[in-house]
Amino acid sequence: MNKVASSHSSTRRWRWLGGILLAFVLVAGGMGLYAAWRVWWKPNVAVSPFGPAYLYIRTGSSFQAVLDSIRRQDLLIDTEAFAWLAEHREYPRQVRPGRYRLEGGLGNDALLDKLMNGQQDTVAFELNAFKYKPQLVGQIAPQIEADSAKLRALLQDNSFLRRRYQLDTTTVLTMFLPGPYRFLWNTSAEQFLDSAAAVHRRFWTPERRRRADSLQLSPVQVHVLASIVQRETAKPEDKPIIAGVYLNRLRQGMRLQADPTLLWAIGNFGVRRVLNKDKLVDSPYNTYKRKGLPPGPITSANRQSLNAVLKPATHDYLFFCARPDFSGYSDFAATYAEHRRNARRYQRTLDSLKIRR
């Protein structure tokens, strides 16, 4: 009887110890699972009321530079957990540059997948019309990683431009079409220029090239004339008519006498009234003194202005003048006498408003 009781007592004791051991294993396992969840999958990207944050990783950046950027911007709740997992997954050996969108609540494992696979967000922006190369660089530099000094240098490198795009430092501005663009943030200066050239090539379809040929103009010349049309008016209805005026002048061997080219020559686009002394400036852009088109565009022509040149209005106008109501529209004339009457009306309005320049 005592032996049986002793046997039951021993069994209970082993069961009790087994229960304790099982509980210990379960607790330890739970703690391990929690630790793994906390490091691998727990939401770690800080949630911001202002929306997703962006992590910018410059080309050639080290893992330490990435961590410094994360800490500086307070992008993560637990940077040390991210750093541990990054080391474990060997991310420091494969840092990839780019602009990465960090959605709030993203875990370390998913974040590392994004960074290691180079799943960066693209940069979308609108390229506005510009008159000078520094204005182009000024628009591009804040948008992508490309070195602004390198971009400026390439735009001034005749050898590079001729070899790569069959353009020069004067005509290269014809390569840039204003409008929407989308780039990877870590785009280099050369890649940006190549992308702009690709957009330009897509614009110049076989049909548009045929139209240019029918006008006896090269694509570059179309851009140059379109830049003048664009500076003359913002009115879509007037653009093809003005293009037709200048094409009529070119066919008849007349000087274009385009005020916008004169303003380019004197370096002042803010002038409301062109004076006779302005017409004396010695410049290849002074179309009052020189026949034909100027050597390059006076602004980056948009698609609307280019299409206006490629599909000009057919008429016998040789002159036009801004309307005195400042509506932005123009009065057109086929004879110089009619043009003089239009011009006098406009000049009288300027005089009445005491606009001297």
Protein Blocks (a to p, Z undefined) as FASTA:
>chain_A
ZZmmmmmmmmmmmmmmmmmmmmmmmmmmmmmmmmmmmmmmocfbdcdfkbpadddddehi
afklmmmmmmmnomafblmlmmmmmmmnommmmcceddddddehiafklmmmmmmnopac
dddddddddfbfklmmmmmmmmmmbdfklmmmmmmmmklmmmmnopafklmmmmpccddd
dddfklcfklmmmmmmmmmmmmmgfklmmmmmmnopafklmmmmmmmmmmmpccfklmmm
mmmmmmmmmmnopafkiaklmmmmnopakbfbdcfklmmpccfklmklpgcjdfbdfbdc
dfklmmmmmmccddfbfbdcddfklnopacddfbfklmmmmmmmmmmmmmmnopaZZ
